[in-house]
Amino acid sequence: TCLVAVLTKVSMAKGPVTAEAAKVIHKFFVKNLGYTGENLKYINSIITETQKLDPDLASLTGHYKKSTNNNYTLLLLALSYQVALVEDVLPPGVQERINTIAGLLGIPPEEHNRVRLKYYLEALKTPYDVLGVTPSASNEEIKKAYRQKASQFHPDRVMHLGEDKVEEAHLKFLEVQAAYHELEKKLGV
């Protein structure tokens, strides 16, 4: 039930669940669990009910993790991409919802990117990528990388190059700050 509800919530990020998205959900249950007629009607009722009630994604994901003993997290992530890519387009709102699911499932960015690459999608930019460090970097290495990047992209350094370069540097500077603050919260840097 939680699996169907989470996949429905992924599809709902771009509007009502389409027949094509429902087919992707059905296909998983038919192919992997041998579902037929009555069982598929039950799946449809979960899809309908989820759209009507719009339950909390964190709660659904928590129930999924509990019912699977925290296994099959990558399966849920992969199925989320299959449902999301039914029209071969991944709108930003849908990607944000999938990112939320990955976070709730505790899937590290490296694992998430491995799943994304299976669907020929670019790797997600993680805070580690922005700062140019690896996930195994120490707190000191993260702080040092942050100071270097913040200095490198500080808008004052490019003021003499014109307004466009200042704006570009400012955006990059904000990205570096956001990445550091995210790691600061996560790791207590």
C-alpha angles and dihedrals in degrees: 000000000000091000092054092044093051092048089048090052089052090053092045090061087080098037135280116355109270125220088247092055091048089051090056090053092046092048092058093052094043096046099040105028103026095241117174139174106321093034091052090050087056090051089052091051090053090050091050094045092047091052090049098046098031094206123204112280094214091055093048092048091048091052090048092052091047095048092049094042088243091302127123094037092136089049090058091047092050092047089049089057091047091054092043094049095050089115094038090248128100110203116206094247091056092048089051090053091049090048088052091051091049090051093048090049090050093239110163117233092249092057091044090053091049089058092045091052090057087065093048092251124142116258115265116252108244127196087253090057092049091052093041096238135117124249088250092059116126122243089255092052090050092050092048092049090049093052091048094049094043090052093044094052100035107133092227090066092063102036090112091058096065141262096294093056091046091053092046091049091047092054091048090046090053090049090052091049092049091049092050093047090051091053090043090058094041099045103021090241 
